[in-house]
Amino acid sequence: MKRSIGAVVAGAAAIALTLVGCSGTGGGGSTGGTLSYAISADPGKINPITNATQAGEEVAAFTYESLVSFPPGKDAEGLIAEKWTETPTSVTFTLKQGVLCSDGKPLTADDVKATFAYAADEKTGSPYKGVYFPASGMTVAADDAARTVTFTTDKPQSFLVSTIGALPIVCASGLADPSSLDTKAFGTGPYVLDSSSPGQTYSFTLRKDYTWGPGGVTSTTKGLPQTVDMQVVTSASTQANMLQSGELQYGAVAGTERDRLKAGDYTTLDVPLRPGLLFFNQAEGRPGHDLAVREAIAQAIDRKSVGEVSSAGRGKVLNTLISDFGSACTAMDSSASIPGFDLKAAATALDAAGWKAGSDGIREKDGKKLSLKILYPAKEGQSTTAAIELLQQELAKAGIDAQPAPSGSYTDVIFQGGDWDLVWAPIYTSLPSDWQGILSGEFPPNGGNWTYNTNQQYFDLAAKAQTIAGDASCGTWEQAQNSLFSNLEVLPISSSTTTLYGKGLTFGLSKTVIAPTTLRLTK
């Protein structure tokens, strides 16, 4: 289960590696020119099956395609696949005719099957295993003549299209030598990577032979950039400067640096990322083992105030675990199941649970003070640190001694059963079913159920939801989420956003990553 969380925690560190150009058909017929594009970190190894970082996925999007694309707020679109049929235990994709790899060879159904075999291999170490496809119990059948690939699972799952359909597909020439995937690209995407300078730039050229894009996009589509000059710009302030000066046509800026871009002529889109979620350690012997204590903690927290601080005033209070930009069930709302801010009720609940205020104002029970350790990622921004300090102050008003504990490896602490009571974890998920894996299973160190969740109602509802395919399952997933919130396995606080800026450019997304086929230079 540790891998599952690794794939959905945003902002994983990238590893630097020297890159070389890749072979392929370059040069396009688009009327677009060169696009100057910034990414916020160097991707390091660019293998799309092993690199789940934001930067890795942004680079991969230009050279690789998945079976399906997921525009936020819209129905899924076919990339490599032209159509699909889905049940809770199987999904069949029919590939588009004429899809070519960057080496000019046709993509086959067997190539798709081989990609999943490579990703499932334990030696590959793919973080998408158990997230984009089941870690076990899945069979794949390919029919090259019919252009179909059928995935069958031994356990029902609600969102097979949304998970299996999202894995980047690698062409046969890349799978022949998987080590080459770290430095070269072998996909069906609209661009080829033709040069790079690690930590600085990645340059892409539009293919002449790209004809199968969603909505009829081809390499001759007007405005589609002919070349893309992708620059690594790690500072939000520097990205903002470069957007203002015209050195960049696309960038992503978070925090208060956005304030000085308000007056510019930009295409903008706020993307929800890194949500503020507060999890409870429910292990025996911990104060959070008692639901009454968890409820009192939740009642002592003004989620609106803490959220405004954590998001630098640009987020919103969360009432669901699923992002607006998720793949399914984005309308879920469990606000009625979340305890409201009520300091008096918190005090009453703690009194009833036997936690009485001591002479110093801190509550005690059986000679032990109500002291909590708040774990949070040390690399979080200033706004998150300020939000943790506000949490500490609010809990103190209820007689709870909360001590912030920044950690450079907080996931190791929680997965190894370490010392913590509350953890602020910015876990981004696009599907409600992701949470079944995150909050279920055996306890550490034997399993990944790091909150020590024993909520049988949630387990039963999640299992029931998994037997229903697609959007029809959302009602049951919402009931499961209601149970998570009312039993306080997790308290959602707020969303935070990054703003995407285009200057003389329009664009669209697949989930939270730019979809290259949507790029249009307008100036």
C-alpha positions as CSV (number, residue, x, y, z in Angstrom):
1,M,0.0,0.0,0.0
2,K,3.0,2.3,0.4
3,R,3.3,2.5,-3.3
4,S,-0.3,3.6,-3.7
5,I,0.2,6.6,-1.5
6,G,3.5,7.3,-3.2
7,A,1.7,7.7,-6.5
8,V,-0.9,10.1,-5.2
9,V,1.1,12.3,-2.9
10,A,1.9,15.3,-5.0
11,G,5.4,16.8,-5.3
12,A,7.6,13.7,-5.0
13,A,11.3,14.4,-5.5
14,A,12.9,14.0,-9.0
15,I,16.3,12.4,-9.6
16,A,18.7,14.1,-11.9
17,L,20.0,12.1,-14.9
18,T,21.8,13.1,-18.1
19,L,19.4,12.8,-21.1
20,V,20.2,12.4,-24.8
21,G,18.1,13.0,-27.8
22,C,15.7,10.3,-29.1
23,S,15.1,9.1,-32.6
24,G,11.8,9.6,-34.4
25,T,9.9,11.5,-37.0
26,G,10.3,15.2,-36.3
27,G,9.1,18.4,-38.1
28,G,5.4,19.2,-38.3
29,G,3.1,21.1,-40.6
30,S,1.3,23.2,-38.0
31,T,1.1,27.0,-38.4
32,G,2.2,27.4,-34.8
33,G,5.7,28.6,-33.9
34,T,7.8,27.8,-30.8
35,L,6.2,27.6,-27.3
36,S,8.3,28.6,-24.3
37,Y,7.1,26.4,-21.5
38,A,8.2,26.1,-17.8
39,I,8.2,23.2,-15.5
40,S,8.9,23.6,-11.8
41,A,11.3,20.7,-11.3
42,D,13.7,18.6,-13.3
43,P,12.0,15.2,-14.0
44,G,15.3,13.2,-13.8
45,K,14.7,9.8,-15.3
46,I,11.9,10.2,-17.8
47,N,10.6,6.6,-17.9
48,P,6.9,7.2,-17.9
49,I,6.2,3.9,-16.1
50,T,8.5,4.6,-13.1
51,N,8.4,8.4,-12.8
52,A,5.1,9.5,-11.1
53,T,6.3,13.1,-10.3
54,Q,4.5,16.1,-11.6
55,A,7.5,17.1,-13.7
56,G,7.9,13.5,-15.0
57,E,4.2,13.3,-16.1
58,E,4.4,16.8,-17.8
59,V,7.4,15.7,-19.9
60,A,5.8,12.3,-20.7
61,A,2.6,13.9,-21.9
62,F,4.3,15.3,-25.0
63,T,5.8,12.0,-26.1
64,Y,3.5,9.3,-24.7
65,E,-0.2,8.7,-24.8
66,S,-2.5,6.7,-22.6
67,L,-5.6,4.8,-23.9
68,V,-7.9,7.6,-22.6
69,S,-7.6,11.3,-21.8
70,F,-9.5,12.9,-18.9
71,P,-10.4,16.6,-19.4
72,P,-11.6,18.0,-16.1
73,G,-15.4,18.3,-15.9
74,K,-15.9,16.5,-19.2
75,D,-16.4,13.0,-20.4
76,A,-13.3,10.9,-21.0
77,E,-11.8,11.1,-24.5
78,G,-10.0,8.5,-26.5
79,L,-6.3,9.0,-27.1
80,I,-5.0,5.7,-28.4
81,A,-8.4,4.0,-27.9
82,E,-11.4,4.9,-30.0
83,K,-14.0,3.2,-27.8
84,W,-14.3,1.0,-24.8
85,T,-16.8,-1.1,-22.8
86,E,-16.7,-1.5,-19.0
87,T,-18.1,-3.8,-16.3
88,P,-16.9,-3.9,-12.6
89,T,-14.5,-6.8,-13.5
90,S,-13.5,-6.2,-17.1
91,V,-12.9,-3.4,-19.7
92,T,-12.2,-3.8,-23.4
93,F,-10.5,-1.0,-25.4
94,T,-10.5,-0.9,-29.2
95,L,-7.5,0.9,-30.5
96,K,-7.7,3.6,-33.1
97,Q,-6.6,2.7,-36.6
98,G,-3.4,4.1,-37.8
99,V,-1.7,5.0,-34.5
100,L,2.0,5.2,-35.1
101,C,5.0,5.0,-32.7
102,S,7.6,7.7,-32.9
103,D,9.8,5.3,-34.9
104,G,7.1,5.1,-37.5
105,K,5.9,1.5,-36.6
106,P,2.2,0.9,-35.9
107,L,1.2,0.5,-32.3
108,T,-0.4,-2.9,-31.7
109,A,-2.7,-4.4,-29.1
110,D,0.2,-6.6,-28.1
111,D,2.3,-3.5,-27.4
112,V,-0.4,-2.3,-25.0
113,K,-0.4,-5.6,-23.3
114,A,3.4,-5.6,-23.1
115,T,3.4,-2.2,-21.4
116,F,1.2,-3.5,-18.6
117,A,3.3,-6.6,-18.2
118,Y,6.4,-4.4,-17.9
119,A,4.6,-2.1,-15.3
120,A,3.4,-5.1,-13.3
121,D,6.8,-6.7,-13.1
122,E,8.1,-6.4,-9.5
123,K,11.6,-5.6,-10.8
124,T,10.3,-2.5,-12.6
125,G,9.2,-0.9,-9.4
126,S,6.4,1.1,-10.9
127,P,4.5,3.4,-8.5
128,Y,1.4,3.0,-10.7
129,K,1.1,-0.7,-9.8
130,G,-1.9,-1.0,-7.5
131,V,-3.1,2.5,-8.6
132,Y,-3.6,2.5,-12.4
133,F,-4.0,-1.3,-12.4
134,P,-4.5,-4.0,-9.8
135,A,-1.3,-5.2,-8.1
136,S,-2.5,-8.8,-8.6
137,G,-5.4,-10.7,-10.1
138,M,-5.5,-9.0,-13.5
139,T,-5.2,-10.8,-16.8
140,V,-4.7,-9.1,-20.2
141,A,-5.8,-10.4,-23.6
142,A,-4.7,-8.7,-26.9
143,D,-6.1,-9.2,-30.3
144,D,-4.0,-7.4,-32.9
145,A,-6.4,-8.2,-35.8
146,A,-9.4,-6.8,-34.0
147,R,-7.2,-4.0,-32.3
148,T,-8.7,-4.9,-28.9
149,V,-7.1,-5.2,-25.5
150,T,-9.3,-6.8,-22.7
151,F,-8.4,-6.4,-19.0
152,T,-10.1,-8.8,-16.6
153,T,-9.8,-8.6,-12.8
154,D,-10.6,-11.2,-10.1
155,K,-12.1,-8.5,-7.8
156,P,-14.7,-5.9,-8.9
157,Q,-13.6,-2.3,-9.3
158,S,-15.7,0.8,-10.1
159,F,-13.3,2.7,-12.3
160,L,-11.4,0.4,-14.6
161,V,-11.5,2.8,-17.5
162,S,-10.3,5.7,-15.3
163,T,-7.4,3.8,-13.9
164,I,-6.2,1.4,-16.6
165,G,-7.0,4.0,-19.3
166,A,-4.5,6.5,-17.7
167,L,-1.3,4.5,-17.9
168,P,1.2,5.8,-20.5
169,I,1.7,3.2,-23.3
170,V,5.3,2.4,-24.4
171,C,6.1,1.3,-27.9
172,A,7.9,-2.0,-28.6
173,S,11.2,-0.3,-29.4
174,G,11.3,1.1,-25.8
175,L,10.3,-2.2,-24.2
176,A,13.1,-4.0,-26.0
177,D,15.6,-2.2,-23.8
178,P,13.7,-0.8,-20.7
179,S,16.9,0.9,-19.4
180,S,16.7,3.2,-22.5
181,L,13.4,4.6,-21.2
182,D,15.2,6.6,-18.6
183,T,16.8,8.9,-21.2
184,K,14.8,8.5,-24.4
185,A,11.1,8.5,-25.4
186,F,9.3,5.7,-27.3
187,G,5.6,6.7,-27.5
188,T,2.8,7.7,-29.7
189,G,2.5,11.3,-28.5
190,P,2.3,14.3,-30.9
191,Y,5.9,15.3,-30.1
192,V,9.4,13.8,-30.1
193,L,12.1,14.8,-27.6
194,D,15.0,15.9,-29.8
195,S,17.4,17.5,-27.3
196,S,17.8,18.1,-23.7
197,S,20.1,19.6,-21.0
198,P,19.3,18.1,-17.6
199,G,18.1,20.6,-15.1
200,Q,17.7,23.3,-17.8
201,T,15.8,22.5,-21.0
202,Y,13.9,19.8,-22.9
203,S,13.1,20.5,-26.5
204,F,10.3,18.9,-28.5
205,T,9.4,18.9,-32.1
206,L,5.9,18.2,-33.5
207,R,5.7,15.0,-35.5
208,K,4.6,15.1,-39.2
209,D,2.7,11.9,-39.0
210,Y,0.4,12.6,-36.0
211,T,-3.2,12.1,-37.2
212,W,-5.2,10.5,-34.4
213,G,-5.5,13.2,-31.8
214,P,-8.8,13.7,-29.8
215,G,-11.4,15.8,-31.6
216,G,-9.6,15.4,-34.9
217,V,-6.3,17.1,-33.9
218,T,-3.4,16.4,-36.3
219,S,0.0,17.8,-36.8
220,T,-1.5,20.3,-39.2
221,T,-4.0,21.7,-36.7
222,K,-3.7,25.5,-36.8
223,G,-2.0,27.0,-33.8
224,L,-0.5,23.7,-32.5
225,P,3.1,24.6,-31.6
226,Q,5.7,23.4,-34.0
227,T,8.4,23.2,-31.3
228,V,8.2,23.3,-27.5
229,D,11.1,24.7,-25.5
230,M,10.5,23.3,-22.0
231,Q,12.6,25.1,-19.3
232,V,13.2,24.0,-15.8
233,V,12.3,27.0,-13.6
234,T,12.1,26.0,-9.9
235,S,11.3,29.4,-8.5
236,A,7.7,30.7,-8.7
237,S,9.0,34.2,-8.5
238,T,11.3,33.6,-11.5
239,Q,8.4,32.0,-13.5
240,A,6.3,35.1,-12.7
241,N,9.2,37.4,-13.8
242,M,9.6,35.5,-17.1
243,L,5.9,35.5,-17.8
244,Q,5.8,39.3,-17.3
245,S,8.9,39.8,-19.5
246,G,7.6,37.5,-22.3
247,E,10.4,35.0,-21.9
248,L,7.7,32.4,-21.0
249,Q,4.4,31.7,-22.7
250,Y,3.4,29.1,-20.2
251,G,4.1,28.8,-16.5
252,A,2.6,27.6,-13.2
253,V,2.7,30.0,-10.3
254,A,1.5,29.4,-6.7
255,G,1.3,31.5,-3.6
256,T,1.4,35.3,-3.4
257,E,3.6,35.6,-6.5
258,R,0.3,35.4,-8.5
259,D,-0.7,38.8,-7.2
260,R,1.6,40.7,-9.5
261,L,0.2,38.8,-12.5
262,K,-3.4,40.0,-12.1
263,A,-3.0,42.8,-14.5
264,G,-1.4,40.8,-17.3
265,D,-3.2,39.6,-20.5
266,Y,-3.1,35.8,-19.6
267,T,-5.2,32.8,-20.1
268,T,-5.5,31.4,-16.6
269,L,-6.7,28.3,-14.9
270,D,-6.6,27.5,-11.1
271,V,-5.7,23.9,-10.6
272,P,-6.5,22.3,-7.2
273,L,-3.4,20.6,-5.8
274,R,-1.9,19.6,-2.5
275,P,-5.1,19.6,-0.4
276,G,-4.9,20.2,3.4
277,L,-6.1,16.9,5.0
278,L,-5.7,16.1,8.7
279,F,-5.5,12.4,9.6
280,F,-5.8,10.8,13.0
281,N,-3.7,8.1,14.5
282,Q,-6.2,5.6,15.9
283,A,-3.8,3.0,17.2
284,E,-4.5,1.7,20.7
285,G,-2.8,3.8,23.3
286,R,-3.1,6.9,21.3
287,P,-5.6,9.7,22.3
288,G,-7.1,9.5,18.8
289,H,-8.1,5.9,19.4
290,D,-11.2,7.4,21.2
291,L,-13.8,8.7,18.8
292,A,-14.9,11.3,21.4
293,V,-11.3,12.8,21.3
294,R,-11.3,12.8,17.5
295,E,-14.6,14.6,17.5
296,A,-13.5,17.1,20.0
297,I,-10.3,17.9,18.0
298,A,-12.5,18.4,14.9
299,Q,-14.9,20.7,16.7
300,A,-12.0,22.7,18.1
301,I,-10.7,23.5,14.6
302,D,-12.1,26.4,12.5
303,R,-11.6,24.8,9.1
304,K,-12.4,28.1,7.3
305,S,-9.8,30.1,9.1
306,V,-7.1,27.4,8.9
307,G,-7.9,26.8,5.3
308,E,-7.5,30.5,4.4
309,V,-4.1,30.5,6.0
310,S,-2.9,27.2,4.4
311,S,-4.0,28.2,0.9
312,A,-2.8,31.8,1.2
313,G,-6.4,32.9,0.7
314,R,-6.9,31.2,-2.6
315,G,-8.4,27.8,-1.6
316,K,-11.8,26.7,-0.3
317,V,-13.1,24.6,2.5
318,L,-13.1,21.0,1.5
319,N,-16.1,18.8,1.9
320,T,-14.9,15.9,-0.1
321,L,-11.7,14.0,-0.8
322,I,-12.1,14.1,-4.5
323,S,-10.7,17.1,-6.5
324,D,-12.8,19.1,-8.8
325,F,-10.4,17.9,-11.5
326,G,-10.8,14.3,-10.6
327,S,-11.8,11.5,-13.0
328,A,-15.1,10.6,-11.4
329,C,-17.6,11.5,-8.6
330,T,-16.4,15.2,-8.4
331,A,-19.9,16.3,-7.2
332,M,-19.6,14.3,-4.0
333,D,-20.4,16.5,-0.9
334,S,-20.1,15.1,2.6
335,S,-20.3,18.4,4.5
336,A,-23.2,17.2,6.6
337,S,-21.0,14.4,8.0
338,I,-18.2,16.7,9.2
339,P,-18.4,18.1,12.8
340,G,-18.8,21.8,12.8
341,F,-16.6,24.3,14.6
342,D,-17.9,24.5,18.2
343,L,-15.4,25.1,20.9
344,K,-17.9,24.7,23.7
345,A,-19.0,21.3,22.3
346,A,-15.4,20.2,22.1
347,A,-14.9,21.1,25.8
348,T,-18.0,19.2,26.8
349,A,-17.0,16.1,24.8
350,L,-13.5,16.1,26.4
351,D,-15.1,16.5,29.9
352,A,-17.4,13.5,29.2
353,A,-14.4,11.4,28.0
354,G,-12.6,12.1,31.2
355,W,-10.1,14.6,30.1
356,K,-10.3,17.4,32.7
357,A,-8.5,20.7,32.6
358,G,-5.4,20.9,34.7
359,S,-3.9,23.9,36.5
360,D,-2.0,24.9,33.4
361,G,-5.2,24.6,31.2
362,I,-4.0,21.4,29.6
363,R,-6.4,18.5,30.0
364,E,-5.4,15.4,31.8
365,K,-6.7,11.9,32.3
366,D,-5.2,9.2,34.6
367,G,-2.2,11.4,35.2
368,K,-1.5,11.9,31.5
369,K,-1.7,15.2,29.7
370,L,-3.6,15.4,26.4
371,S,-0.5,16.1,24.3
372,L,-0.6,15.5,20.5
373,K,2.2,15.5,18.0
374,I,1.2,17.1,14.6
375,L,3.4,15.6,11.9
376,Y,3.7,17.5,8.6
377,P,6.0,17.5,5.6
378,A,9.0,19.7,6.3
379,K,9.2,20.9,2.7
380,E,5.7,22.4,2.8
381,G,5.5,26.1,2.1
382,Q,5.3,29.0,4.5
383,S,1.5,29.0,4.3
384,T,1.2,25.4,5.5
385,T,3.6,26.1,8.4
386,A,1.5,29.0,9.4
387,A,-1.7,26.8,9.2
388,I,-0.1,24.3,11.5
389,E,0.7,27.0,14.0
390,L,-2.9,28.2,13.9
391,L,-4.0,24.6,14.5
392,Q,-1.8,24.5,17.6
393,Q,-3.4,27.7,18.9
394,E,-6.9,26.6,18.3
395,L,-6.4,23.2,19.9
396,A,-4.8,25.0,22.9
397,K,-8.1,26.8,23.5
398,A,-9.8,23.4,24.0
399,G,-7.0,22.4,26.5
400,I,-5.1,20.3,24.0
401,D,-1.3,20.5,23.9
402,A,-0.4,20.2,20.2
403,Q,3.2,20.1,19.2
404,P,4.2,20.7,15.5
405,A,6.7,18.1,14.2
406,P,8.0,18.8,10.7
407,S,9.6,15.8,9.0
408,G,11.6,15.4,5.9
409,S,10.3,11.8,5.6
410,Y,6.9,11.9,7.1
411,T,5.7,9.0,5.0
412,D,8.4,6.7,6.5
413,V,7.1,7.7,10.0
414,I,3.5,6.8,9.3
415,F,4.2,3.6,7.4
416,Q,6.6,2.4,10.0
417,G,4.2,3.0,12.9
418,G,6.2,5.9,14.2
419,D,5.4,8.6,16.8
420,W,2.5,10.8,15.7
421,D,-1.1,11.7,16.6
422,L,-2.2,14.0,13.8
423,V,-0.6,14.3,10.3
424,W,-1.2,17.0,7.7
425,A,-0.8,15.1,4.5
426,P,-1.3,16.7,1.1
427,I,-2.6,13.6,-0.6
428,Y,-4.2,14.3,-4.0
429,T,-6.5,11.6,-5.5
430,S,-8.7,11.6,-8.6
431,L,-11.0,8.7,-7.7
432,P,-12.9,7.8,-4.5
433,S,-11.7,4.2,-4.8
434,D,-8.2,5.3,-4.2
435,W,-9.1,5.8,-0.5
436,Q,-10.1,2.2,-0.1
437,G,-6.5,1.2,-0.5
438,I,-5.1,4.1,1.5
439,L,-7.3,3.6,4.6
440,S,-7.7,-0.2,4.6
441,G,-5.6,-3.4,5.2
442,E,-3.3,-4.5,7.9
443,F,-1.6,-2.1,10.3
444,P,2.1,-1.2,10.0
445,P,4.6,-2.8,9.8
446,N,2.6,-5.6,8.2
447,G,0.5,-3.4,6.0
448,G,-0.3,0.1,4.8
449,N,-3.3,1.0,7.0
450,W,-1.3,3.7,8.7
451,T,-4.2,5.5,10.4
452,Y,-5.1,2.2,12.1
453,N,-8.6,2.5,10.7
454,T,-11.1,-0.1,11.9
455,N,-14.3,1.5,10.4
456,Q,-16.2,-1.6,9.3
457,Q,-19.1,0.5,7.9
458,Y,-16.6,2.2,5.5
459,F,-15.1,-1.1,4.5
460,D,-18.5,-2.6,3.7
461,L,-19.7,0.5,1.7
462,A,-16.4,0.7,-0.2
463,A,-16.7,-3.0,-1.1
464,K,-20.3,-2.5,-2.2
465,A,-19.3,0.5,-4.4
466,Q,-16.6,-1.5,-6.1
467,T,-19.3,-3.8,-7.5
468,I,-20.9,-0.9,-9.4
469,A,-19.2,0.3,-12.6
470,G,-18.4,3.9,-13.4
471,D,-20.5,7.0,-12.3
472,A,-23.3,4.8,-11.1
473,S,-21.2,4.0,-8.1
474,C,-20.8,7.6,-7.0
475,G,-23.8,7.5,-4.6
476,T,-22.3,4.6,-2.7
477,W,-18.9,6.1,-2.7
478,E,-20.4,9.2,-1.2
479,Q,-21.9,7.1,1.6
480,A,-18.5,5.6,2.2
481,Q,-17.0,9.0,2.4
482,N,-19.7,10.2,4.8
483,S,-18.6,7.3,7.1
484,L,-14.9,8.4,6.9
485,F,-15.8,11.9,7.9
486,S,-18.3,11.1,10.7
487,N,-16.0,8.6,12.2
488,L,-13.1,11.0,11.7
489,E,-10.5,8.8,10.0
490,V,-9.7,12.1,8.2
491,L,-10.8,15.7,8.6
492,P,-10.7,17.7,5.3
493,I,-9.5,21.2,5.8
494,S,-9.0,23.1,2.5
495,S,-7.9,22.9,-1.1
496,S,-4.9,24.9,-2.4
497,T,-4.3,25.9,-5.9
498,T,-1.6,26.5,-8.5
499,T,-2.5,28.9,-11.3
500,L,-1.6,28.0,-14.8
501,Y,-0.8,31.0,-17.1
502,G,-0.7,31.2,-20.8
503,K,0.5,34.3,-22.7
504,G,-0.6,34.3,-26.3
505,L,-1.6,30.7,-25.6
506,T,-4.7,28.6,-24.9
507,F,-4.6,25.2,-23.3
508,G,-6.5,22.3,-21.7
509,L,-5.7,19.5,-19.3
510,S,-6.0,15.8,-18.8
511,K,-6.5,15.5,-15.0
512,T,-3.9,18.1,-13.8
513,V,-1.4,17.8,-16.6
514,I,-1.4,19.9,-19.8
515,A,-2.7,17.9,-22.7
516,P,-0.3,18.8,-25.6
517,T,-3.0,18.4,-28.3
518,T,-5.0,21.3,-26.7
519,L,-2.1,23.8,-27.0
520,R,-2.8,26.7,-29.4
521,L,-0.5,29.6,-30.0
522,T,-2.7,32.7,-30.5
523,K,0.1,35.3,-31.0
